[in-house]
Amino acid sequence: MPTAEPVERLLAKLSPREKVGQLNQRLYGWQAVERAPRSGFRLTDLARAELDRWGGLGALYGVFRADAWSGRTWADGIRPEERAEVAALVQDEVTRAGDHGIGVLLSEEAPHGHQALGGTLLPTNLAVAAGWDPELLTEAAAAVAAELAASGVHLALVSALDLLRDPRWGRAEECFGEDPLLAAELTRALVIGMQGTDRGAVGRGGVAIVLKHLAAQGEAVGGRNGQSAVIGPRDLRELHLPAARAAVEAGALGFMAAYNDIDGVPCCANRDLLTGFLRDECGFDGIVMADGLAVDRLTSMTGDPAGAAVAALEAGVDLSLWDESFALLEEAALADPRVAELVDAACRRVLTLKHRAGLLGDTAHEAAPGTHREALTLAGRSADGLSRRLARQSLVLLHNAGDLLPLEPRSLTKVVLAGPNARDVTALLGDYVPPLPPGSADGLDLALRQALPDAEVVCPPGVPTAADLNGADLVILALGGTSHRTYAEEFAANGAIAGQAATATAGEGVDLAGLALPGGQDDLVAAVRARAGCPVVAVVIAGRPHVLTGVLAHTDALLWAGYPGPHGGHAIADALFGGYEPVGRLPFTAPSHPGAVPVRHNDRHPAGDVYQDAPDPVLFPFGHGLRYRPVLLDRLTAEAGADTVRVRVEVANPGDAAAEVVVPLFGRRTGGRVLPRLRELLAFRRVTVPAGGRTAVVWDLPAARCFAEDAAGRARTDLYVADLHETIRPAVHSPGPADPLPDSEES
């Protein structure tokens, strides 16, 4: 049946209270279900009271969530094999609580894997972005979605829309880097992976995605979480909205309105953003969820909770998260027909999504008994293998003096491993992760011992002594930070760390004023360099850009690892010893001085030769990445047509093994009516070039992406691929397709 018919029929039957109930998601899900005294599970009194109040539920957040904030562990949380049972219990209780057979949307955090006991973890977004591989992310997202669907989940809350515009922001790890095009393509990959092409997997082995956070949260002043983004409409559109537009084009069914305000207007009350841009301009037809307690925060603007609820509803928010104020919409709707119409519109969108997910009485569908566990197992295996591949792709070789790397394992008799992340498994994982089952992941120390079975691996605490270093062939320093949250932590009502973090140096609620490596690590590096009579290799495991000037000066090789996930330890060891070649590229600009941030590759003015005490504020540019074996880029050509620009470059591989290569295309557009950006990412491609072969990388790009708007014939674009440069101008007539280059494979 067409979606509209059952939804409209049902909407006409609902009372005002039942409609408002469909717009609320007030419960913490882990407080809604408890173990029954003898066996199985049951709803808590808190959940039953909510059901009785509304005659159903709109959505229920985090039933399976396990972490320090929820307090759930392997001792008392919901295990993977129990998820389908719990989901079925919740659905049964919710549908029986009302008169219309409406199920509840189960929403779960899945920013890089399901935040539940046994949920498969992927590397964080910042690490994934270093791989520049949307196709692999699509596969991984589909596997995670299959896990969620087999657990009875309908909505995956996934970070994707924020840009890393200031490294002081603790949530930098949730970003796909600083560039809008890279973020847009990876966001598109997430949507297609989780929902399927044309949303075809939703309710059929996939889940609906709710993308976080709309918009410009990464632009907050000083990197302070959830605060003001002071930017103009041009930067908002050019930098922070392309990922959202790409998500709508890919069919995204949900967005989450952010905490921050843009030039004073909170995102949850920004009608121009949530309705004008998202719905009217982009054609979005899904739901908008508010971030946790974000609607209640609007009371500082409106003066009362009811006004806050109406402001969010008017802006385009359909579904709240834990807010008390949205529960007041029933009274507001009864008092004001205009509010009642807005409630109907929001309820219609929620019910439409439920219809798609099979949660309305006449459209419900359920898998056969026993298939949930099998599907969960298969999806988990697939996701785990893809997580391993993503971990390998996430590594970026920043420095390699004298081609020290890769190391020859047989030449090593003693290796010293030191630094705060030498043994710590949790430092590999990032924020928003559940406790891992024992023995499910290895730290770098165990990974090195397995890679070097015939060598002595010494892992001393603190700064290695002269005795530790005596006879060493190599020192590896595992540096960086961690987003690990302890169960002794104090948390705010929205789950962010409150007050001083016990362990974490990054993550939600852990913004930093300084960007030096935490805990005196620069002193550690300098001390090791002074004492060691052998090469020193640094591995930086971190969820944000740190100032690595001292590390670069005192080491022979430097590998950036982000938070590579549970397979990160082995991925790092394999890369160091030549098991594969790290070919990732930085998705951010690495600063050389903490006082020079923010600095980005697509700013409009150069930051060099500005600060007297930091004349070159960029240590490594956006897109930087070395490799072990050389490849050659040549024969860059560009042909401008009326509507498209065809750019072609060849990649030659002189080596005796196939080579993976990330090829980014940059441009500088001039001739318009605004100051040009220093550099813009116009396209990128990850290709495999056969041994001794050549591959032609070809892009057909929209002319509007390549040239400044309304340029009156004065426009030009300077294209850059590696050391190659080509200048092009707009064309009036489109040329015919170019002939294939000889002796090459096109990609």
N, C-alpha and C positions, 0 to 999 in steps of 0.2 A: 504494500500500500504506500502511496506517497506519504512522506514524513508529515506533511502539514495536517492531513486528515485526522489521524489518531491523536495528535497533539492538540489540535483545536477542540476536538470532541472532549478530551480530558480536561483541558483548561476551563471549559465552560462549566464543568461539574465541581471544580475546586472552590472552596470557601476562601475568603480573604486570608484567614489564618493559615490554611493549607498552602496557599500560594507563597506566602512569606516564608513558611517552613521550607519550601523548596529552594529558597535563596540563602539558607543558613548552613553553616558548617562550623558549629560552635564547639564541638567536643574535640578533645585530644583523644585520638582513637585508642591509644594504649590504656586509657582510663575507662573505655567503654566495654571492654571484654575482660573477663577473668576466668580462671580455671574453676570448674565446678568441684565440689568437695570430693566426689568419688572418681569421676572421669569426665573428659570432655570440657566444654566451655559453656559459659552463660553470659548474658548481658549484665552489666552492673546496674545498680539502682540509679546511678547518674544517667546512664543511657536510657533507661526506661522512662525516667522523668522527661527527658527530651522528646522521646517518641510520643508520650502522652500529650505533651504540650502542643505538638504540631500535627499529630496524626501521620507521622512519617518523618523522613529526613531528606534534606537536599543532598548533602555530601558528608562523608565521614573521613577525617584526615588521620593518617598514620596509625592505623590499627596494628600494622606489623612493624612499625618503627622501633628500632633497638639502637640505643646509644646512651651516652652519659646523661643527656637531658631527659629522655624518657625514663631512664633508670633501668631499662630492660636489658637483661644479659642472657647468656645461654642457660643460666639457672632458672630464670622465671619468664623468659620471653616466649614468643610463638615461633616454633621451629618450622623449617621449610615444609616438612611433611604434614604440618598441622594447618597450613595457611588456607587450603581449600575448604577444610571443615569449618574454620572460623568465618571465612567469607560467606559460606552457605548459611551458617547460623545467623549472621547479621542480616543477610538479605531476607531470610524467612521471617525474622522478627520485625523488620521494617515494613515489609509488604503486608503483614498481618495487622500491624498497628493502625493502618488507615483503611479507608473504604474503597480505594481505587487501585490497589495492587501495584503501587509505584515502588520500585526498588531504590536503593541508595547508591550514589556514585562513591566508590572507594578510591580515595586519592592517596598517593604515596610519594615520598621524596625519592627521586632517582636522578640526581645531578650527574653522577658518573657510576651508575649501577644502583640497584635497589637497596635502600638503607634499612635492611631487615636482616635478621639472622640468616646466614647462608646465602645472602644476596651476592651475586657476582659483581665484583668491583672492576671498573675500568680506570685507566689513568684519568686524572683531572682534566678539565677542558684545556687549561693552559698547556699541559703536556701534550694532549691530543693535537692541539693547534700547531705544535712544533713539527708534526709529521706531515702537515699540508696534504692530507689524503681524505677527502670527503667520501670517496667510495668505501673505504674500509670502515669509516665511522658509520655509514649507513648500515653495513652488515652488523656491526657491534650493537647499534641502537635497536635493530630488529631483534637480535637475540635477547637483549635486556627486556624489550617489550614482550617477547614471548614468555619470559619468566614471570613478568608482572601479570600477564593475562592468565597464565596457568594458575596463579595465586588468587584469582578472582578480582584483581585490581582493574580499574577503568581509566583513571587519570594519573599520568606520570608528571610530576612537577620537576622540570628540568631547566637548569641554568643554561643560558645561551646568548641572551640579548645584550648583556653588559659588555662594555669595552674597557680594557685596561688603560685608562687615560692617566692614572696617577698610581705609582707603585706603592705608595703609603697605605692604600686601601687594603684592608685585610682580606677582602673577597676577590683579590686579583686572580686567584687560582680558578675561580668559576668562569673566567672570561676566556674567549677564544683569541686573546691577544688584543692589540691596540688598533687593528685595521678593520674598517667596516666591510670591505669585500671578503676578506678571509673569514670574518665572523659570519657574514651572510651565507657564504657557501657551506660552511660547516653547520650552521643552523638549518639550512635547507636539508642537508644530509640527515640530521637528527629527525626532522619531521617525517621525511619519507621512510626512514628506517622504522620508526615507532608506529606510524599510522598506515604505512603502505602507500603505494602510488594511488592518488585520487581517494585517499582515506579508506582504501579497500580492506585493510587489515583490522580496522577498529571493530571490536566485537567478534573478530574471527582470527584470534591468535596475536592480535596487536592491541594497542591501547591508544587513547586520545592523549595528546601532549598538551601540557600547560607550560608555556615558555616564560621564563623569568629573565629579567625584570624590565617592564616597560615604564619609563625609559630614562636613559642618561644617568643611571645611578653611579656608573664608573667615573662620572665627571664631577662628583661632589667636591666642594671646596676642601682643599687640604687632604683629600683622601679620607674624609671622615664619613663613616657609613651612614647612609640614609639622610644626609643633609643636602643643602642647596646646590643645585647645578646652575651656575651662573653662565649661561651660554645664550647665543642668539638663535633665532629660528633657522638660519642657514646651517650652522654647525649641527644643530639638532637633526635636521633632515639629512645632511650629507654624511654624518658620522654615526649617529645613534639609531636611526630608523631604517637603514637598509636591511638589517638582519630581520626586523619585524616584517618588512614588506616581502622579503624572500620567504619567510615562514608562511605568510598568507598565501602566496603564490603556490607553495607546496601543499597547502590544504590544512594548516594548523587549526586545531579545534579549540585551543584555549591560550590565553595570555594572562599573566599575572601583573597587575598594576603595582608599581614600586613604591617604596617608602618615601623617596626623596621628592622635593619640589623642584620645578624648573622655573627659574626666575620668579619664585614666590608662590607658584600654583602647585599644590600637591598633586602627584600623578593620579592618586585615587579620586581626585575631584577635578581632573583636567578633561573637560568635555572636548576641547579641540584635539586632544591626543587620542582619547579612548573612543570617541564617536566620530569626530571630524576626520581625523587621519585614518584610524583603524577601520571603521565601518564604512563611512561614506566614500573615502578616497580609495582605500585598498579593497573594499568589498568583503571584509571579514564578516562571517556569519556564525561564529562560535560564541563561547562564553568568555567573559573577563572576570577573573577571580582577584580579589584584593589580597595583598600580602598580609601576613599574620598580624592582626590587631591594627592594621593601617587605617581602617575606617574609624575606629575609636579615636585614633590620633587626630582626626579632623576636628574634634571638639575644641581644640585650641584655636581653630579658625572660625567655626560656626557658633561656639559658645554653649552648645548643648548636644547630647548624644543623638537626639532625633534629627536635628539639623545636619549632623555629620552623616547620618544614614541617607538622608534625602540628597545631600550634596554628592555622595558617591553614586547613588542610583541615577541621578540626573546626568552625571558625567559618563556613565556607561558601565559601571560595575554591576555584575549579575549575581555574583556569589561571594559571600564574605568568608573570612577565615578567623575563627575564634572570637569575632567581635560581639559585643553586647548590643551595640547601637543598631545593627541591622535587624535585630529582633523587634525593634520599635516601629518597623515599617507598617505593621498591621494598623496601628492607630493612625499613622500619617496617611495611609491609603484611604481609610474610612472618612477622614476629615477633608481630603483633597482629591477630587477626581483625577487631576493631572498626575498625582503620585500613584493613584490606582492604575492608571494606564501604563506608567513606567514599570510597576510591579508586574503587570500582565506581560509586558514585553520581555522583561528579564526572566520570568517564569517560563515563558514560551521557549526561550533559548535553552534554558536548563532542561526542560522536558524534551526538546528536540535532540539534545545530546544523549539523554537517557534512552530515547527511542533508538538511536543509532547503536547504543551499547547493549540493547536488548533488555532494558529495565522497566519497560512499561508492560502492563498486564497482558496485552494482546500481542506483544512482540517478543516476549521473553524467550531466550533460548539458553540451554544449559548443556555442557558436555556430558558424555556418558560417564557413569561411575568408574573410577579407577584411571581415567585418562588424564586427570589433572597432574597426578604425581609423575606419570611417564613424560608428559609434556614439559613439566618443570625440570626434570632430570636432563632431558635432551637439550632444552634451551640453556640450562646452566653450563653444560659441557661446551656448547657452541660459544657462548659468551666468554667463557674462561679462555678458550683458545684464541679468540679475537682480542681479548685483553692482553694476552702475551704478545701478540703482533703489534698492538698499539704501543705497548711499553717499549719495544725495540725502536719503533718509529719516533718516539718522543725524545730521543737523546740527540743533543746538539754538541758537536765538537767545536769549541771556541778557540782553542789554542793547542798547538802541537809542535813545539820547538824541535828542530832536527828530526822530524818525523819519528818521534819516540814511540808513538802509538801506531799500529797495534803492537802489543808486547808479545814476546815469544815465551810461552810458559816454561819450556824446557830449559831456558837460560836462567831461571829464577830459583834460588835455593832458600832465600829468606825474604819475606815481604812483611812490612810493618803497616798495619791499617789503624788509623787513628781518626779522631774527630767525633763530634756529638752524634752523628748519624751512622757510625760504623756498625753498630749492632741493632739499631732501633728499627723494627719492622713497621711500627705505626708511622714513622716519619715518611715512609714511602707512599702513604695512602691518601693524605689530604683530609679535608673537612667533610662532614655529612657522610660518615661511614659507620657501619655497625661493628661490634667486636668480632674479630675473626675467630673461627674455631681453632683450637690449638694445633700447631703444626701445619697450618694451611699456607703459610708464606714464610720465606727465609729472608733474613737480613743480609746485608752486604757481606758480613763476616762469614756466614755459612756458605754463601754463594762463591766467595773467593776460595774457601777451603775445598769446595767441590771442584772448582776449576783448576786448582793447583794441588793435586793429591800428593805430589812428590816434594812439595816445598813446605817450609815452616811459615805459617801465617801467625804473626804476633799482633795482638789487638789490645794494647795497653790503655788504661783510662787516662784521661787528661793529656798532658804534653808528654810525648815519648822521651824517655831518658836516654843518656848516652849508651847505657847497657842495652836498652831496647833496640837502638839503632845500629849497634855494633854488628858488622857483618851483613847488614841489609843490602839487598840488590835494588830495592824499590820501596818507596813510601807512598801509600795512597791515603789521602785525607778526605774523609767523608764529611763534607761541610753542609751548611744550609740551615734550614729551620724545620718546623713541624706545625701541623694544624691539629695535633692530637688533643682531645678533650678528656680529662680524667673524670671519673665518677664522683670525685670529691669537689668538683667545680661548682661555683654559684652561677645560675643562669637567669637571664631576664625572662619575662613572660613569653617572649617570642622565640626563645631557644638560643639567643646569642649569649656569649660569655659575658657575665656581669662582673665588673671590677677587674682586678688584676688576674690575668690568666696564670694558672699554675704551671703549665708546660708549653702551651701553644705560643708560637711566635707569628702565626698567621691564622686566617680563617675569619668567620663572621664574629664581629666584636673585638677583633685584634688588629686595629689600625695602629700604625707606627709613625712616629714623627721622624725617626732616623732610619736609614736604609743600610747601615753597616751590618755585616753578618753578626747575629746575636751571640752573646756569651763570650766575647773576647776572641772570636775565631781568627781575626786578623793577626792577633798576637801569637796564636798557636801556629799559624802558617809561617810567620816570620821566624819563630823559634825553631821550627823543624828545618826550615831552609838553612839556618845558621849551623845546625848540628849535623845534618845529614850529609854524608859523602856519596850520595847516590841520587838518581832522578826522583823528583817529587811530582806526583800526579794528584790533582784536585778533582773531586766529583762534588758538584753542588746540587743538593736535593732541596728544592725550595718551591714555595707556591707563589712567590712574587719576585720581581727583579730586585736583587741586592747590588750594592756597589762592590764590585769585584776587582778594583784597581790593585789592591795589595796582593790579592790571590794571584792575579795575572803576573805581577812582578816577581813573585817568589816561587813559582812552580814551572815545571817544564811542559805540562799539558793540563788542559782544563776541559772538563766535560760537564755540560748542564743537563740535569735529569728531571727537572720539575718534580711533580709527585707522580711517579710512573706506575703506581698501583702495586698489587701483591706480587707481581712477577718482576718488579723493578730491580730487585737485588741481582737476579740472574741475568736480566737484560744488561745491566751495567757491567757485570763481570764478563759476559760474552763479548761486549763491545770492546772492552779494554784489551782482551786477548785475541781479537780478530775473528771471533765466531761469526760476526757480520759487521758491516760497515755502517757507522752512524752517519746519516745523511740529512738529519733534520735541520731546520732553520729556525732562528729565533722569531717568535711571534710578537716580540716587543723590542723596544729600544733599551739597551742596557746602559744605565748612566755611569759616568766616571766619578761623580761627586754627588753626595746626598743633597746639597743645597741647590743643585741645578734642575731638580725635577719640579714639575713634569716636563719631559722632553720627548717628542714623538716624531716619527719620520715624516708625517704628513702635516706638521705645523706649517704656518705660512711664513714664518721668519726663522732664519737660522739662529741657533743658540751658541754657535762657536764664536770665539773672540768677543764675547759680551762680558762675562764675569772675569774680573782681574785675577781671581784666585782659582778659576777653573776655565781656562781658555778653550779647552776641548771637552765639553760636558758629555760626549758620547763615547763610551768605551767600546761597545759593539752595536752596530746599527741593526735596525729591524731587517730580518731576512738573512742575517749573517749565519754562516755555518760552513765549516771545513769538511774535508773528507780524506780518507786514507789514499785512495787511488784517483789520479786526475781524470777529469773529463774535459772536453773542449766544446765551447759554444761558439758557433760562427754562422755566417751567412744570414744575418738578421735582415729581413726585408719587411716592408709595410706598404700596403696598397689601400688607399682610401676610396670608398665608394660613396654613393649618395646617402646610404643608411648604415653601412657597415664598414669596418676596417679589418682587412685580413692581415694578420701579422704571422710571420713564419720565422723560425730559427732552427738551426740544426744542432743536435747534440751528438758529438763523436766520442766513442769509448775505445781508447787504444788498448785497454787491458784485455786480459785473457779470461775474464769472468764477466757475466752480465752485471750491469751497474744500475742501481736505482738513482734517479736524479730528480730533485725538486727544481723546477724552472719557474721563477717569478718574473713577471713582466711589469716594469714600472714606467710611469710617464709623468711629465711635468707639462700641464696644460697652461698655455698663455693666450692672451688675446681677448679675454672676456671683460666683464665689468667689475670683477672683484680680484683681489690679490690672489695669485695662484698659490697653491700648496707647493711646498718644496718638492714633494714626490708623492705620487699616488700609486697604489697597487691596482693595476688594470686587469690582470689575469694571472693565473698560475696553473701549473700542471705537474703532476708527479708521474714520471715515465720510467720504464725499464728499457735500457739500451743494451742490445746483445753484445757479447764480446767481439771486439774488433769491428763493430758496426756503427751505423749512424741512424738516428731517428729524427725526423722533422716534426717539430711541435708547431701546430697550426691553430690559431685562434681567429674566429670571426666575431668581432666585437661590435656592439652597438656604437655608432658614431657619437651618440650623445655621451657615452662614457669616456670617449677619447678626446673630445674637443670642448673647449669652454663654450658656454651658452651665449647665444646672440652676439657672435663675435664680429659680425660685419666684415667678414673676409680677412680679418687680421689674425685669426686663430692659427696656432701650431701646437704640436705636441712633440716633445723630445722623449723618445722611447729608450729604455735601458734594459738590457738583459746582461747580467754580469758586466764585463768590460765593453760590451758592444753598445753603440749609440746610433740612433736613426731619428731624423727629424721628418715629420709628415705634416701636411696641411689638409684641410677638408677638400673633398672633391664634389663636383656638381653631378657628375655621371659616374655610375658604378662600373668599374672594369670587369671583364670576364674573369672566370676563375683561373688562377695561376696554374701553370703546368707543374706536376710533381717534380721535386728535386731528384736528381739521379742518385742511385745507390743509397736510398734512405727509406725508412719506414715512417709513415705518417701517424701521428697520434693527436 
